[in-house]
Amino acid sequence: MILPASYNKHLDLNLNNNPLSESIQVELSNEKLIDSLTILPNAQDNYWQLPEVYQMSQLRQLSVVNSPHPYTQALYNKIMSLKLFGYTHRNPFSAETVKINTNISHSLREKKLYKPENYPGLAPTTAPSVLVSGESGTGKTTLIRSVLSKTPQAVQHSSYKGTPFNKKQLNWLSIDMPATGSPKALCANFFKAVDDVLGTEHKKEWVDKNKFGADVMFGAVQHVAMKHFLGLIHIDELQFILGYKKVENSPSLQLLESLFNKIGIPVILSCTRQGVDLFQTLKEDDHRIGHDITIVRRMLSDRQFVLGLNKFDSKHFNTLFNALFPRAFILDTNTTRLEEFRSEFHRLSCGLPAIMTRLALLHHEAVQHDFNKVTDQSKGFTTLSPELLRVVYDQQFSLIDPALIALRKHNAEKFESLIRDKSTKKPTYSNSEKLEAENVAKLQQSNPTKVLKTDDNSKGTVASVSSDLSSDEFLQGIGNDEQ
């Protein structure tokens, strides 16, 4: 949804007199921030008297429960400060911003990536990166995207201080690294994400419609990012780069820095902890890094948020547990086995929010199903049964149990290998998810999509960098390029 821009003065005076930064409102109250991101089930006291269909609809609330991570406030402050400060160097009315945009357009027309060092005389624009790491299922993506959601993703400007300014501003974007290592796939992910928010057709223009080489598409990524005033980008599944060892011209850490950091756009990276460790072992000549070994330190070591497994006695585990087991959903008022049940729930789920949420929902559904199918409902049923919990786990999580066993033995490498689907490289957190991923892979193998072999390395006609010209009109000139 694109909201109309409204302007707010900031306490940091350097952030004022700029429509991009003034359109962003900061939440200064930690309590209000956490409250706004907390999602708890509205469990009705008469839950067990409701018809079965309404019991099931009540339980579905558990699938969207969110207990904000303890890092929420710190990450919010980090993201907001990076985004706001980044905009101070990209005031759309400044001559320097106009010059940078012109240079990016010129580089695109020359079929190459814009590099600031090729255009002396401009102030450095490199923006920092922040890394969020942790095992799969610890809630990295949920944490980042929930914090990002506190700022409208896109706003529409019309005028600023009496000056016409009919522009859309893209405050943030979140994309995945491609599992395949294809430069085209990375660009497609970026353009599709932009199109989904703004209703544009950049993917059709740069990826689907034409046959451009990788450098042209990368230049188009820079152009589109600057055209829409992208404030910050989150790049998920960074560890996929490690699988590009045998993929020629695959995206590297240095490419990501060139695409975004070098033009003043801060980057939030999320990666498994195992992936971070492996990046540290890459040699200087490894193409997955680029041509600068210091890139690993700049992008992965300077600023880190590390999400660990939730310990049994941690506040975060118990807050989430209580949210997943509200009093109204618990059958039988006898809570003598509560701590035993809580302990077994922690052991089975390993304290991973992704597993906790799914295990809790499936356990409640099992209790609800058994309760409703018998005639004598007066005795013999309790939610807080460790035995029933283990039955649910054995039935619904057996296919990923080897991965969780490895995690309980502190073997993160084996856990990451087993929890992820072999085809998509995405994690699967239950039997149904694993089977679904396997079925999709089989379907794709039996009906392979025809792919034109002219995408990543073609030398086709260069596309337009003008918002008003089609790609076919590019060679006639840049025209009045949108700033």
C-alpha positions as CSV (number, residue, x, y, z in Angstrom):
1,M,0.0,0.0,0.0
2,I,1.3,3.4,-1.0
3,L,0.4,6.1,1.6
4,P,0.4,9.8,1.1
5,A,3.5,11.4,2.5
6,S,3.2,13.5,5.6
7,Y,6.2,15.5,6.9
8,N,7.5,15.5,10.5
9,K,10.4,17.5,11.9
10,H,13.1,15.5,13.7
11,L,15.0,16.3,16.9
12,D,18.2,15.7,14.9
13,L,18.2,19.0,12.9
14,N,20.4,17.4,10.2
15,L,17.5,15.3,9.1
16,N,15.2,18.2,8.4
17,N,14.6,20.2,5.2
18,N,14.5,16.9,3.2
19,P,11.3,15.3,2.1
20,L,12.7,11.8,2.2
21,S,13.7,11.9,5.8
22,E,10.8,14.1,7.0
23,S,8.3,11.6,5.6
24,I,9.6,9.0,8.1
25,Q,8.1,9.1,11.6
26,V,10.2,7.6,14.5
27,E,8.6,5.7,17.4
28,L,10.6,6.9,20.5
29,S,8.7,4.9,23.0
30,N,10.1,1.4,23.5
31,E,6.9,0.3,25.2
32,K,4.7,1.4,22.3
33,L,7.1,-0.2,19.8
34,I,7.0,-3.6,21.5
35,D,3.2,-3.3,22.0
36,S,2.6,-2.5,18.4
37,L,4.6,-5.6,17.2
38,T,3.2,-8.0,19.8
39,I,0.5,-10.3,18.4
40,L,-1.4,-12.4,21.0
41,P,-4.3,-14.7,20.4
42,N,-7.7,-13.4,21.4
43,A,-8.7,-16.7,23.1
44,Q,-12.4,-16.7,24.2
45,D,-13.2,-18.0,27.6
46,N,-16.0,-20.2,26.1
47,Y,-13.6,-21.8,23.6
48,W,-14.5,-25.3,24.6
49,Q,-18.2,-24.6,24.3
50,L,-17.9,-23.2,20.7
51,P,-18.9,-25.3,17.7
52,E,-15.8,-27.1,16.2
53,V,-15.4,-24.8,13.2
54,Y,-15.1,-21.8,15.6
55,Q,-12.6,-23.7,17.8
56,M,-10.5,-24.3,14.7
57,S,-10.7,-20.6,13.7
58,Q,-9.7,-19.6,17.2
59,L,-6.6,-21.9,17.0
60,R,-5.5,-20.4,13.7
61,Q,-4.6,-17.3,15.6
62,L,-1.5,-19.2,16.9
63,S,0.0,-19.2,13.4
64,V,0.5,-15.4,13.5
65,V,1.5,-15.0,17.2
66,N,4.5,-12.7,17.5
67,S,6.5,-12.2,20.7
68,P,9.1,-9.5,19.8
69,H,12.7,-10.6,20.2
70,P,14.8,-8.9,22.9
71,Y,16.8,-7.3,20.1
72,T,13.8,-5.6,18.7
73,Q,14.4,-2.1,20.1
74,A,18.1,-2.1,19.3
75,L,17.6,-3.3,15.7
76,Y,14.8,-0.7,15.3
77,N,17.1,2.1,16.4
78,K,19.9,0.8,14.1
79,I,17.7,0.5,11.1
80,M,16.0,3.8,11.6
81,S,19.3,5.7,12.2
82,L,20.9,4.2,9.1
83,K,17.9,4.9,6.9
84,L,17.5,8.5,8.1
85,F,21.2,9.3,7.9
86,G,21.4,7.7,4.5
87,Y,18.8,10.1,3.2
88,T,20.8,13.2,4.4
89,H,23.2,12.4,1.5
90,R,20.4,11.9,-1.0
91,N,18.3,15.0,-0.7
92,P,16.4,15.0,-4.0
93,F,16.8,18.7,-4.4
94,S,20.6,18.8,-4.0
95,A,22.9,19.2,-7.0
96,E,25.0,16.3,-5.7
97,T,22.1,13.8,-5.7
98,V,21.2,14.9,-9.3
99,K,24.8,14.4,-10.3
100,I,25.0,10.9,-8.8
101,N,21.7,9.9,-10.5
102,T,23.0,11.3,-13.8
103,N,26.2,9.3,-13.4
104,I,24.3,6.1,-12.7
105,S,22.2,6.6,-15.8
106,H,25.4,7.3,-17.8
107,S,27.0,4.0,-16.5
108,L,23.9,2.1,-17.4
109,R,24.0,3.5,-20.9
110,E,27.6,2.4,-21.1
111,K,26.5,-1.1,-20.2
112,K,28.3,-1.2,-16.9
113,L,27.8,-1.0,-13.2
114,Y,28.1,2.5,-11.6
115,K,31.2,2.8,-9.5
116,P,31.7,6.1,-7.5
117,E,35.5,5.9,-7.9
118,N,35.1,6.4,-11.7
119,Y,33.5,9.8,-11.1
120,P,35.8,11.9,-9.0
121,G,34.7,15.1,-7.3
122,L,31.7,13.6,-5.4
123,A,31.6,13.0,-1.7
124,P,31.8,9.4,-0.6
125,T,28.4,7.8,-0.4
126,T,29.1,4.3,0.9
127,A,26.5,3.2,3.4
128,P,27.1,0.5,6.1
129,S,25.8,-3.0,6.5
130,V,24.3,-4.7,9.5
131,L,24.3,-8.5,9.9
132,V,21.6,-10.6,11.7
133,S,22.7,-14.2,12.1
134,G,21.4,-17.3,13.8
135,E,20.3,-20.9,13.1
136,S,17.3,-21.5,10.8
137,G,14.1,-21.0,12.7
138,T,15.4,-18.6,15.3
139,G,13.3,-15.8,13.9
140,K,15.8,-13.6,12.0
141,T,13.5,-12.8,9.1
142,T,10.5,-12.3,11.3
143,L,12.5,-9.9,13.5
144,I,13.9,-7.9,10.6
145,R,10.6,-7.6,8.7
146,S,8.5,-6.8,11.7
147,V,10.9,-3.9,12.5
148,L,10.9,-2.8,8.9
149,S,7.1,-2.8,8.9
150,K,7.0,0.0,11.5
151,T,7.8,2.4,8.5
152,P,5.3,2.5,5.6
153,Q,7.0,0.6,2.8
154,A,6.1,3.3,0.2
155,V,4.8,6.8,0.3
156,Q,3.6,9.2,-2.5
157,H,4.9,12.7,-2.5
158,S,3.0,15.5,-4.3
159,S,4.8,18.7,-3.2
160,Y,7.2,19.8,-0.6
161,K,7.3,23.3,0.9
162,G,5.4,24.6,-2.2
163,T,7.7,22.9,-4.7
164,P,6.1,20.2,-6.9
165,F,7.6,16.8,-6.0
166,N,5.4,14.1,-7.6
167,K,7.5,11.1,-6.7
168,K,7.1,7.7,-5.0
169,Q,9.5,6.9,-2.2
170,L,10.4,3.2,-1.4
171,N,11.4,3.2,2.2
172,W,12.6,-0.4,2.4
173,L,12.7,-3.6,0.5
174,S,13.3,-7.3,1.5
175,I,14.5,-9.9,-0.9
176,D,16.1,-13.3,-0.9
177,M,19.4,-14.3,-2.5
178,P,18.7,-16.8,-5.2
179,A,19.5,-20.4,-4.5
180,T,20.9,-21.0,-8.0
181,G,23.6,-18.3,-8.1
182,S,22.1,-16.8,-11.3
183,P,22.7,-13.0,-11.7
184,K,19.4,-12.8,-13.5
185,A,17.6,-14.5,-10.6
186,L,19.0,-11.9,-8.2
187,C,17.8,-9.1,-10.4
188,A,14.4,-10.7,-10.9
189,N,14.0,-11.0,-7.1
190,F,14.8,-7.3,-6.8
191,F,12.6,-6.0,-9.6
192,K,9.6,-8.2,-8.6
193,A,9.8,-6.9,-5.0
194,V,9.7,-3.3,-6.3
195,D,6.9,-4.1,-8.7
196,D,4.8,-5.7,-5.9
197,V,5.0,-2.6,-3.8
198,L,4.8,0.2,-6.4
199,G,2.8,-1.5,-9.2
200,T,5.6,-0.9,-11.7
201,E,6.8,-3.3,-14.4
202,H,10.5,-3.3,-13.9
203,K,10.8,-7.1,-14.0
204,K,9.0,-7.2,-17.3
205,E,11.1,-4.4,-18.7
206,W,14.6,-5.6,-17.6
207,V,14.3,-9.4,-17.1
208,D,11.3,-10.9,-18.9
209,K,10.9,-8.7,-22.0
210,N,14.5,-8.3,-23.2
211,K,17.8,-10.2,-23.3
212,F,20.3,-8.1,-21.3
213,G,23.7,-9.1,-20.0
214,A,24.3,-9.2,-16.3
215,D,26.1,-5.9,-16.1
216,V,23.2,-4.1,-17.8
217,M,20.7,-5.7,-15.3
218,F,22.9,-4.8,-12.4
219,G,23.1,-1.2,-13.6
220,A,19.3,-1.2,-13.9
221,V,19.0,-2.4,-10.3
222,Q,21.1,0.7,-9.2
223,H,19.0,3.0,-11.4
224,V,15.6,1.7,-10.1
225,A,16.8,1.8,-6.5
226,M,17.8,5.5,-6.9
227,K,14.8,6.4,-9.0
228,H,12.5,5.3,-6.2
229,F,14.6,6.6,-3.4
230,L,15.1,3.2,-1.8
231,G,16.0,3.9,1.8
232,L,17.3,0.4,2.9
233,I,17.3,-3.1,1.6
234,H,17.2,-6.4,3.5
235,I,18.9,-9.3,1.8
236,D,17.9,-12.7,3.3
237,E,19.5,-16.1,2.9
238,L,23.0,-14.7,2.4
239,Q,24.6,-18.1,3.0
240,F,23.3,-19.1,-0.5
241,I,26.4,-17.3,-1.9
242,L,28.5,-20.1,-0.4
243,G,26.8,-22.5,-2.8
244,Y,27.9,-20.5,-5.8
245,K,31.4,-21.9,-5.8
246,K,31.0,-23.6,-9.3
247,V,28.7,-20.9,-10.8
248,E,30.5,-18.5,-13.1
249,N,29.6,-14.8,-12.8
250,S,27.5,-15.5,-9.7
251,P,26.6,-12.7,-7.3
252,S,29.3,-12.0,-4.7
253,L,29.6,-10.0,-1.5
254,Q,31.4,-7.3,-3.4
255,L,28.6,-7.1,-6.0
256,L,26.0,-6.6,-3.2
257,E,28.2,-3.8,-1.8
258,S,28.5,-2.2,-5.3
259,L,24.7,-2.5,-6.0
260,F,23.6,-0.8,-2.8
261,N,26.1,0.3,-0.2
262,K,28.3,2.2,-2.8
263,I,25.4,4.3,-3.8
264,G,24.4,5.2,-0.3
265,I,21.7,2.5,0.5
266,P,22.2,0.7,3.8
267,V,22.0,-3.1,3.7
268,I,20.6,-5.5,6.3
269,L,22.0,-9.0,5.8
270,S,20.6,-12.1,7.4
271,C,22.5,-15.4,7.4
272,T,22.8,-18.7,9.3
273,R,25.6,-18.7,11.9
274,Q,27.3,-21.5,10.1
275,G,27.3,-19.4,6.9
276,V,29.0,-16.5,8.7
277,D,31.7,-18.9,10.0
278,L,32.3,-20.2,6.5
279,F,32.5,-16.8,4.9
280,Q,35.4,-16.1,7.3
281,T,37.4,-19.0,5.8
282,L,37.2,-18.0,2.2
283,K,40.5,-17.1,0.5
284,E,41.3,-13.8,-1.1
285,D,40.9,-15.1,-4.7
286,D,37.5,-16.7,-4.0
287,H,35.0,-15.2,-6.5
288,R,32.2,-15.5,-3.9
289,I,33.9,-12.6,-2.0
290,G,35.0,-10.5,-5.0
291,H,38.3,-8.8,-5.5
292,D,38.6,-7.3,-2.0
293,I,39.2,-9.6,1.0
294,T,38.3,-6.8,3.4
295,I,34.7,-7.0,2.2
296,V,34.0,-9.8,4.7
297,R,35.0,-7.6,7.6
298,R,33.0,-4.6,6.2
299,M,29.9,-6.5,5.5
300,L,29.8,-9.4,8.0
301,S,32.0,-8.5,11.0
302,D,31.6,-4.9,12.0
303,R,27.9,-4.9,13.2
304,Q,26.2,-8.1,14.3
305,F,23.0,-9.2,15.9
306,V,23.3,-12.9,16.8
307,L,20.1,-14.8,17.5
308,G,20.7,-17.9,19.6
309,L,18.4,-20.8,20.6
310,N,16.0,-19.8,23.4
311,K,17.0,-21.4,26.6
312,F,14.3,-23.0,28.8
313,D,14.6,-20.3,31.5
314,S,14.8,-17.4,29.1
315,K,12.1,-14.7,29.2
316,H,11.6,-14.9,25.5
317,F,10.9,-18.6,25.5
318,N,8.5,-18.4,28.3
319,T,6.7,-15.3,26.9
320,L,6.2,-17.1,23.6
321,F,5.2,-20.3,25.3
322,N,2.5,-18.5,27.3
323,A,1.2,-16.8,24.2
324,L,0.9,-20.2,22.4
325,F,-0.9,-21.8,25.4
326,P,-3.4,-19.2,26.6
327,R,-5.5,-20.3,29.6
328,A,-8.7,-20.5,27.6
329,F,-7.2,-23.1,25.2
330,I,-6.0,-25.4,28.0
331,L,-8.4,-28.2,28.7
332,D,-8.5,-29.3,32.4
333,T,-7.8,-26.8,35.1
334,N,-5.2,-29.1,36.8
335,T,-1.8,-27.6,36.0
336,T,0.3,-29.9,38.1
337,R,2.1,-31.2,35.0
338,L,2.6,-27.7,33.5
339,E,6.4,-27.5,34.2
340,E,6.9,-31.1,32.9
341,F,4.9,-30.2,29.8
342,R,6.8,-26.9,29.3
343,S,10.2,-28.8,29.7
344,E,9.2,-31.4,27.1
345,F,7.9,-28.7,24.7
346,H,11.3,-26.9,25.0
347,R,13.2,-30.1,24.4
348,L,11.2,-31.1,21.3
349,S,11.2,-27.7,19.8
350,C,14.8,-26.8,20.7
351,G,13.5,-23.4,21.6
352,L,13.2,-22.5,18.0
353,P,10.2,-20.1,17.4
354,A,9.5,-21.7,14.0
355,I,9.1,-25.1,15.6
356,M,7.4,-23.8,18.7
357,T,4.6,-22.2,16.8
358,R,3.9,-25.2,14.6
359,L,4.2,-27.8,17.4
360,A,1.8,-25.8,19.6
361,L,-0.8,-25.4,16.9
362,L,-0.7,-29.1,15.9
363,H,-0.9,-30.1,19.6
364,H,-4.0,-27.9,20.3
365,E,-5.6,-29.3,17.1
366,A,-5.0,-32.9,18.3
367,V,-6.5,-32.2,21.7
368,Q,-9.5,-30.4,20.1
369,H,-10.0,-33.2,17.6
370,D,-9.9,-36.0,20.3
371,F,-12.2,-34.0,22.6
372,N,-14.9,-33.5,20.0
373,K,-15.0,-37.0,18.6
374,V,-15.9,-38.8,21.9
375,T,-19.2,-38.8,23.7
376,D,-17.9,-38.7,27.3
377,Q,-16.0,-35.4,27.5
378,S,-16.0,-35.1,31.2
379,K,-12.7,-36.8,32.0
380,G,-9.5,-38.1,30.6
381,F,-8.5,-35.1,28.5
382,T,-5.8,-32.5,29.3
383,T,-3.8,-30.2,27.1
384,L,-0.8,-30.4,29.4
385,S,0.1,-34.0,28.5
386,P,3.7,-34.6,27.6
387,E,2.8,-38.0,26.3
388,L,0.3,-36.6,23.8
389,L,2.8,-33.9,22.9
390,R,5.4,-36.6,22.0
391,V,2.7,-38.4,19.9
392,V,2.0,-35.2,18.0
393,Y,5.7,-34.6,17.5
394,D,6.3,-38.2,16.3
395,Q,3.4,-37.9,13.8
396,Q,4.0,-34.4,12.5
397,F,7.8,-33.8,12.8
398,S,9.4,-37.2,12.2
399,L,10.8,-36.2,8.8
400,I,12.7,-33.3,10.3
401,D,13.5,-35.0,13.6
402,P,17.1,-35.9,12.4
403,A,17.8,-32.2,12.0
404,L,16.5,-31.4,15.4
405,I,18.4,-34.2,17.0
406,A,21.6,-32.8,15.4
407,L,20.7,-29.4,16.9
408,R,20.2,-30.8,20.4
409,K,23.7,-32.2,20.0
410,H,25.0,-28.8,19.0
411,N,25.8,-29.9,15.5
412,A,24.6,-26.7,13.7
413,E,26.2,-27.7,10.3
414,K,24.3,-31.0,10.2
415,F,21.1,-29.3,11.4
416,E,21.3,-26.7,8.5
417,S,22.0,-29.5,6.0
418,L,19.0,-31.6,7.1
419,I,16.4,-28.9,7.8
420,R,16.6,-27.4,4.3
421,D,15.0,-28.8,1.2
422,K,17.6,-30.1,-1.2
423,S,16.0,-28.4,-4.2
424,T,14.9,-25.0,-2.9
425,K,17.5,-24.8,-0.1
426,K,14.7,-23.3,2.0
427,P,14.0,-24.6,5.6
428,T,11.1,-26.9,6.2
429,Y,9.7,-27.0,9.8
430,S,7.2,-29.9,9.7
431,N,6.4,-33.1,7.9
432,S,3.8,-31.3,5.7
433,E,6.2,-28.6,4.7
434,K,8.9,-31.1,3.8
435,L,6.6,-33.3,1.8
436,E,5.2,-30.2,0.0
437,A,8.7,-29.1,-0.9
438,E,9.6,-32.6,-2.2
439,N,6.4,-32.7,-4.3
440,V,7.1,-29.4,-5.8
441,A,10.6,-30.5,-6.7
442,K,9.3,-33.7,-8.3
443,L,6.7,-31.7,-10.3
444,Q,9.4,-29.4,-11.6
445,Q,11.6,-32.3,-12.6
446,S,8.8,-33.9,-14.6
447,N,7.8,-30.6,-16.2
448,P,10.9,-28.6,-16.5
449,T,10.5,-24.9,-17.5
450,K,12.1,-24.0,-20.8
451,V,14.7,-21.3,-20.1
452,L,16.2,-19.2,-22.9
453,K,20.0,-19.4,-22.8
454,T,20.4,-15.7,-23.6
455,D,19.9,-14.0,-20.3
456,D,22.9,-13.5,-18.1
457,N,25.7,-13.2,-20.7
458,S,23.8,-11.8,-23.7
459,K,24.9,-8.6,-25.3
460,G,21.5,-7.4,-26.5
461,T,20.3,-3.9,-27.0
462,V,20.8,-1.8,-23.8
463,A,17.6,-0.6,-22.2
464,S,16.5,2.9,-21.4
465,V,17.3,4.5,-18.1
466,S,14.5,7.0,-18.6
467,S,11.2,6.6,-16.9
468,D,9.6,7.9,-20.0
469,L,11.3,5.8,-22.6
470,S,10.9,2.1,-23.4
471,S,14.0,-0.1,-23.5
472,D,13.8,-0.1,-27.3
473,E,14.2,3.7,-27.4
474,F,17.2,3.8,-25.2
475,L,19.9,4.4,-27.8
476,Q,18.2,7.6,-28.8
477,G,19.3,9.1,-25.5
478,I,18.5,9.3,-21.8
479,G,16.0,12.1,-22.1
480,N,14.5,13.6,-18.9
481,D,15.4,10.9,-16.5
482,E,13.4,10.8,-13.2
483,Q,15.5,11.8,-10.2
